[in-house]
């Protein structure tokens, strides 16, 4: 069976490259403004000698150079003739949904020959986390094993934990030591769940799930630029990304397990346990784990945003929009077409089994696990437990969360998924604009005063 990914909210997967202000040219005449990604050599090829001198002198004096302002204010290209010539030779042109936010360097989406795609490893990593999460919840013996390791970790590192927890500037060296030791426990946990022989990738049961990279996309049609900021944290600069737009559908040429009969023989011969064999008993079993994990993850996100002070959002409608969007995604999360969270800024809970520990033993989560992570960590008496912030994408003036996608068998119709394609300038797919009735309900839930026009 063939599958596709449907992007439900802005999605960024980085490649480590950035476009600086000399790599793009904005056209503000369009709505939304259009951003042309350029080969910098073209600028020097197109300009005349005197213009090149002006360009070099301008670069030396500009702290944050912007090509549009150079053409407009230095070369007086008021009729856009020079800019139009440059745009015609652009690598691709995409909309800028950052609104009035001043653009800086833009983190590039991963591409092959300038065509964005989703790496199969990104999808498989999300599935692997879901399998580990459900295994921990379903296997009491496994949880007892992990709890014993955490308790031992706490006894051995009590002084170090006390040294870094609830500190605004924790000791980096001690934090790194705790992180490394916790990573060894997490690695051993993964081996317990997935491997029949330690430290050998050939004996990892997830090896038999094969997922290819996605098809290549047209950058002009699939990408847009916007920015992200940490929610709950003040005075942080905006970070700009290329995102795949919500509503984009992307084909996967391969998402399958090995042939059932040959796989069963292999697993038997290699010594996998019955529980490990059950993990890859079929795509249905794997998708069910993804659905369960995403359902709990979405509940956690909805709970987080519901509890936040309304003043932390751009508007009350923004808070309602995020909650509605997450609820809509949850309603579409089904065992036959599960939701995943992938890409940049998906968050701590999406990448680890920490949420399973939090659900089964909140004290262990709060007193041990969170303090063996990088950066600051606070218990519930000091504003925690973590994560107490989220990354928010500002998409054409509206707040949304990033990285939600849905795996859809290609024989499931659009009407069955029920997430409709809204226009590109909306913050996400599948939610309805806030109504007066919605705002009245929210007023009752959160005891807020709502202004109506």
N, C-alpha and C positions, 0 to 999 in steps of 0.2 A: 504494500500500500504506500502511496506517495503522501507526503505531508507538506504543509506550508506553515510559515510563521506569519501571524498577523500582529503588527505593532499597535499596541493600545495606548501608549503614551510616548513622549519623546525618548529616543534611544540613542545613546552614544557608546561606541566601543572604540577606544583610542588605539593609535599606532605609535605614539611617542613623538609625533611631528606636530608642528604648529605653523600657522600662517601668520606672519607679522604684517604690520600695516602697509608694507610695500608689496604684499602678495595678493591684495584684494582691492577692488575699486567699487565703491557703493554708488548706486544710482537712486537718489532720493525722489526722483520724479514718479517712480512707481509706488503702488500701494499693495502689499508692503514693499519697502525699498528692496532693490535687487542687488546682490553682492556677486561680483564677478571675480573668480579666482584666477590669478594671473601667473604666468611665468615672468619673473622679474627681469630677465634679459630682454623681454619685448619692449620694456619701457625705454631702455637705452637704444634699441634698434629704431624705435619710432621717433624719438626726439631729435631735433637738430642740435648742432654743436652748442649754440648759445643757450638753448633750452636745457641741455645736459649740464652746463655750468650752473645755471640757475637751480637745477634740481639738486646738484651736489651741495651747493651753498645752503639751500633750504634744509637739506638733511642734517647738516652740521649744526643748525640752530634750533631744530625742532626736537623737543623732548619726546613727544608722541606724534610722529609723522602720520599724516592721513592723505592719501593720494587724491581724494576728491577735493580737499581744500587746496592742495598744490595746484591742481589744474584750474580751479576756480579763482583762487586769490593771487597766485604767482604768474601763471601763464594766461590768465584772463580768458579761459576757455568757456565763455558764457553761453555759447551756442552748443556746447557739448560735442563739437566735431572731433576733437582729439580724443576725448574719452570714448566716444562711440567707436572710433577706429580700434582703440585698445580693447574694448569689450567684445568686439567681433572676433578677436583672437584669443578670448578667454578659454581656459581649460573647461570650465563650466560656470553656470550662473544659477544662484539659488536665492530664495527669499531670506530677508533678515527680519526675524520676529523678536529682536531685542528691544524694539520700541525706541524710547528716547535714551536708553543706556548707551553711553559712549563706548564704541567697540575698541577692543585692544587685541592682543594676540588671540587667535582662534585655534583651539585644539582640533586637529583633523580626525575625521572618522577613518577607520581602517579601510584600505582600498587595494584593489589589484588593477593596475593600468587605469587608474582614476575612476574605477567603478567600485562603489561600496559593497560590502558583503558581511554576512554574519559568520564568524568562524564556528565550525562544528564543535571545537573545544569549549566555546563559551556556553553552548546549549548543553553539552554533556556535563560540564561542571555544575550547572544548575540542577540537572537531574540527579547527579551524584549526591549533592547536598540533601535533596529531598529524600533519597533512599536512606541515607544515614539518619536523617531526622526521624523517619517513620520506624526504622529499625530500633532506635533508642526508645521510642515510645512504646513499641510493641513487645520488647524483649526485657522482662524484668531482670533476668540474670545479667544481661548486658549493662543495664543501668546500675546494678549493684557493683559490677566490676568498675565502671567509670566513676561512680561515687567514691569507691574506695581509693582510686587513684587521686581524685581531687582532695579528699581528706588528708591523704598522705602528703600531697603537694602543700596543703595549708599548714600542716605540722612542721614540715621541713623549711617553710619559707615565711613563718609567722612574722618575724622581724622585718623582712623585706616588704611584705604586704602592708604592714603598719606604716612603713616608711613612705610608701607612695600613694596609698588610698586617700581620697578626699583632699588631695593637694592640687592647687592651681598650677604649680610648677613641679611636678614629680621628678625625682632623680632619674634621668634618662638611662643611665647605666643599669640601675636596678630594674627599671621597667623592662629593658631589653633582655635581662637575664630571666625575668619571670616569663616573658613572652616566649623565649626559646624553650624553656622547660615545659611550658604549657603546649607548645607546638609538638613536642615529643609525645606528650600524652595523647593529643588529638591524632597524631599519626598512628600510634599504637591502637587507638580506638577504631580508626578506619580499617586497619588490618584485621581487627577482631571481626568486623562486620563483613568485609569484602574479600579478604585474602585467605587462602588455605596454606600459604607459605609466606612467612614474613619477608619484607624487603625485596620482593621479586615481582615486577609488574606483570610477568607472564601468569602469575597466579592470582590476579585481581579479577573478580567475576565481572566487573564492569567493562573489562576489555572486550567482552563479546557483544556489547552494544555498539553498533557502528553508526556514526553520525557524520555526514559530510559537511563541508562548508556550504553555505547557501549559494543560490544563483547570484550572479553579478547584477547590480542594479544600475540604472541610469542616474547619475548624480544630480543632473538638472531637475529630475522629476521627484526624487526620493529624499533629498537632503534640504535642510534649512538651518539657519544659525540662530541661536539664542543663548541665554546665560543662566547660570545657576548660582545660588547663594545658600549657605547653611541657614536653616530655620532655627530660631532660638538663640542666635549668636549675632551680636551687633558689630558694626565697623569692620566687616569683612568685604574685600573687593569681590566684584563679580568675576566669574570665570566663564569664558565663552567657548562654546562647543559647536561642532557640526552634529546635528541630530538627524536620524531617520524620522520622517514625519509620521505621526499617528495615522492609522488607516492603511499604511503601506503593507502589501502582502508579498512574501518572499518565499520562493520555492526551495525545497530541500530535496536533492536527488537521492539521498540515502538517510534513512532512519529505520534501523532494523536490527534484530538479533540474528545470530547465525541460525542456520537450518535446525529445526527443533530436534530431530533425531540425532544428528551429528553433535549438536551442542550437548545433549544429555549424556552421550557417550564420553565426550571430552571431560565434562564436569565430574562424572563418576570416576574416570581414570585418574584425574588430577587430585582427587581427594577433597573436593568441596563438600561442606556440610549441607544438610537438608535446608537449613535456613538460608544459606548462601545461594543454593540452587533455586530456591523459591523467588529470590529477588529478580532473577532473569527467566522466570517461568513463562513470560510472555510480555509483549508490549503493554498489554492491559494492566499487568501488575505494576510495571514501571510508571505508567501514566497515572495510576491510582495513587501512588506515592507522591507524585508531583501535585496532584489535585489536593491531597490532604495537607501537604506542607504549605502550598500557596493559600489555602483556605485559612489556616492558622496565622500565616504571615499577614494576610490582608486584615484579619480581625485585629491583630496587634497594631497595624498602621491606622486603622479606623479608630481604635481606642485612643491611640496617641493623639491624633489630630482633634478628636472630639473633646479631649480634656484641656486643650490649649486655650489660653486667653485670646479672645477675639482681636485684641489690639495688636497681636503679633502678626496678623495677616494684613494684606493690603486693604481688605474690606471683609465685612461679614459674608458677603456673597462668595468671596474667595475661599473662606473656610468651608462653607456649604458645598462649594463646587468640588473641592478636594474630596470631602467625605462622600458626596454623591458618586463621584467618579470611581473611588475605591469600592464602594458598594456595588456599582454596576459591573466592575471587573469581577468581583466575587460572584455575582449572579451568573456570569458566563463561565466560571471555572468548573468544569465537569470532567469526570474520569476519562471520557473519550476524547476530550479536547482541553487539556489542562492549561492553566496559566503558569508562566514562569516569570521570574524577575532576573534580568541579565544586564550586563554593561556597567558603565561608570555610575557611581553614586547610588548603587542599589542598597547599600547599607549593611551593617554588621549582622543583623538577623538573617539576611538573605544568603550570607556567605558561610555561616557556621551552624552548628547544632545548638548554639546558645539558647535559642528560643525553646527547644525541647527541655533543656536543663531548667530554664526559668519556669516552665509549666509544671515540671515534676518535683523540683526542689528549689524554691525561690531563694531560700537562705544560702544554699550552695552557690547559686548564680550571683547573688549580691555580695557575698563575703569572700568569694574565691575567684570565680571565673572572670568577672569584669575587671579585676585588678591585675590580671595577667594579659591585658591588652595594651596596645600602644596608646600613648597620650594620656589624658586625664581620665579618672574614674571616681565616681562618687556613689556612696550607698544611699539608701532612701532617706536617711537623716540629714543628708547634705545635698539634696537636689537630684539624686539618682533614683533607681539605678540606671545605668546606661542601656542603650543609647538614648540620650536626652535631647538629641537634635536629629534633624533629617536634612537632606539636600532638597531644595525646592527649585524647580525650573520655572522661569518667568517667560511664558510663551504668548507673545503678542499681548502683553498686559495682564495675562491671567496666570494664576499660580497652579502648578500641577506637580505630580511626582513622576519620576523617570523610570524607564527600563521595563515596563510591563509588556509582555508579549503573550500570544496564545498559540499553542501547537494545534493545528487543525488538520485532520485527515481530509484529503481533497475530495472525498465523496460526501462530506458534510456541507450542506448548502449554507449560503449567507444568512438565510432566514432562520436557520437553526442556531447560529452563533449569536444573533440578535444585537451585536455591536455594530451600529450603523456608521457609515463613513460620513462624518461631519466635515465641514470645510476646513482647509488647512490652518486657518487662523484661530481655531479653537484650541483650548489647552489640552484636551484629550478627547478620546472617542467614547461615545456611548452614554453620555450623560445629557440631561435636559437642563436648559437654563433655569436658574432659581426663580420660583414664582412667589407671589405674596403668601400663598398658603404654606410653601416650604419655609419661608422666613418666619411665619407665625409659629410653626412647629419648632423651629430652631430656638426661637425666643423662649418657648416653654422649657426646652431641654437645657439650655445654658444660661437662662435668666439674664438675657441681654435686651437692650432697647434697640429696636429696629426702625430705621428711618425709611419711609416709603415715599416715592415721588408721586 
